[in-house]
């Protein structure tokens, strides 16, 4: 599952990098994906929307066992 999630994040990453941000996979625990937002995404007030509506939705489509995505520091 971790490999599938990592691959899906590689597909999402260019969309974040266009705006100066990025995402790193930190951990996966019981279907909860923990990521670290970096670059412009780290301080952006819209980062939670990007995380939930963009990253989480995409990961759930690509890897059905994903329950949610959470940002960690």
Beta strands, then each sheet from edge to edge (+ up, - down):
strand 1: 21-29
strand 2: 32-39
strand 3: 68-71
sheet 1: 1+ 2- 3-
end
